[in-house]
Amino acid sequence: MNTISYFEIQASDTAKAIQFYTNVFQWNIIREESVPYEYFRIETSGTIHGGLLKRPVAVPPTGCGTNAYTCSLIVENFDKTAALILENGGQVAMPKFAIPGRCWQGYFIDTDNNVFGIFEVNENAR
């Protein structure tokens, strides 16, 4: 109980967001036809799954910080994943940094101005 078990991503252009997250993280994203608005189920390779939905309001302006929870994804190789993010139209929000003795962490912006993090577990991170 009391643990994160589901996440949602809002997107102005759902097709572009689906392409980005499928290319970078190999997620399986499926349209939920029974939902009365544009909504997609996200199946990850882990135990936490999510949804992607058409953004119901305007995108907040860039450079204003995040007014939401920010999810971070564990990855095998930070640098390879960061390269994939950039190759697929993402941007760096906060460059790679060490959480000493724990991991390499960084934050990115997807193709619809959503912020997310990635981290690579590494006890030698300094």
C-alpha positions in Angstrom: 0.0 0.0 0.0 1.0 3.6 -0.4 3.4 3.1 -3.3 3.3 4.4 -6.8 1.8 1.8 -9.1 0.5 3.8 -12.1 1.6 6.9 -14.0 0.0 9.0 -16.7 1.6 11.2 -19.4 -0.4 14.0 -21.0 0.3 14.9 -24.6 -0.9 17.5 -27.1 0.2 15.2 -30.0 -0.5 11.7 -28.8 0.9 10.1 -32.0 4.3 11.9 -31.5 4.4 11.0 -27.8 3.7 7.3 -28.6 6.5 7.2 -31.1 8.9 8.9 -28.7 8.2 6.6 -25.7 8.1 3.5 -27.9 11.4 4.3 -29.6 13.2 5.2 -26.4 11.8 2.7 -23.8 10.2 0.1 -26.1 6.9 0.5 -24.3 3.7 -1.2 -25.7 1.1 1.5 -26.0 -2.5 0.5 -26.8 -5.5 2.6 -27.5 -8.3 2.1 -25.0 -11.4 2.4 -27.2 -13.8 2.0 -24.3 -12.6 5.2 -22.6 -14.8 8.2 -23.8 -11.7 10.3 -24.6 -8.3 9.8 -26.3 -6.6 7.4 -23.9 -3.9 4.8 -24.3 -2.7 2.1 -21.9 1.1 1.8 -21.4 2.6 -1.6 -20.8 6.2 -1.4 -19.6 8.7 -4.3 -19.0 8.4 -3.7 -15.3 5.6 -3.9 -12.7 4.4 -0.3 -12.9 2.3 0.5 -15.9 0.6 3.7 -17.0 -1.5 5.7 -19.4 -1.1 8.3 -22.1 -3.9 10.8 -22.7 -4.7 13.7 -24.9 -3.8 16.9 -22.9 -7.0 18.5 -21.8 -5.6 22.1 -21.4 -2.8 24.2 -22.7 0.8 23.2 -22.1 2.5 25.3 -19.3 5.2 27.7 -20.5 8.7 26.3 -20.8 11.1 27.3 -18.0 8.5 27.5 -15.3 9.4 24.3 -13.4 7.2 21.3 -12.9 3.8 21.4 -11.2 3.4 17.6 -10.9 5.1 14.5 -9.7 8.1 13.7 -11.8 8.7 10.0 -12.6 12.2 8.6 -13.1 12.8 5.4 -15.0 15.6 3.0 -14.1 17.8 2.2 -17.1 20.7 -0.1 -17.7 22.9 2.5 -19.3 22.3 6.2 -18.6 24.4 7.5 -21.5 22.9 5.1 -24.1 19.4 6.0 -23.0 20.2 9.7 -23.0 21.4 9.4 -26.5 18.2 7.7 -27.6 16.1 10.4 -25.9 18.0 13.1 -27.8 17.9 11.2 -31.1 14.1 11.0 -30.8 13.5 14.7 -30.2 13.9 14.9 -26.4 15.9 17.6 -24.6 18.1 17.8 -21.5 16.3 19.5 -18.6 19.0 18.7 -16.0 22.3 17.1 -17.0 23.5 13.8 -15.6 24.7 14.0 -12.0 25.7 11.6 -9.3 23.7 10.7 -6.2 26.8 9.5 -4.4 27.0 5.8 -3.8 23.6 5.2 -5.4 23.1 6.2 -9.0 23.6 8.5 -12.0 20.5 10.7 -12.4 19.3 13.2 -15.0 16.1 14.8 -16.3 14.8 15.3 -19.8 11.9 16.9 -21.6 9.9 14.8 -24.0 8.5 16.0 -27.4 5.5 17.6 -25.6 7.4 19.5 -22.8 6.8 16.8 -20.1 9.7 16.4 -17.7 10.9 12.9 -16.7 14.0 11.4 -15.2 16.2 8.5 -15.8 18.7 6.8 -13.5 21.3 4.1 -13.7 22.1 2.3 -10.4 25.8 2.6 -9.7 27.4 2.3 -6.3 30.5 4.1 -7.6 28.6 7.2 -8.7 30.5 10.3 -7.3 
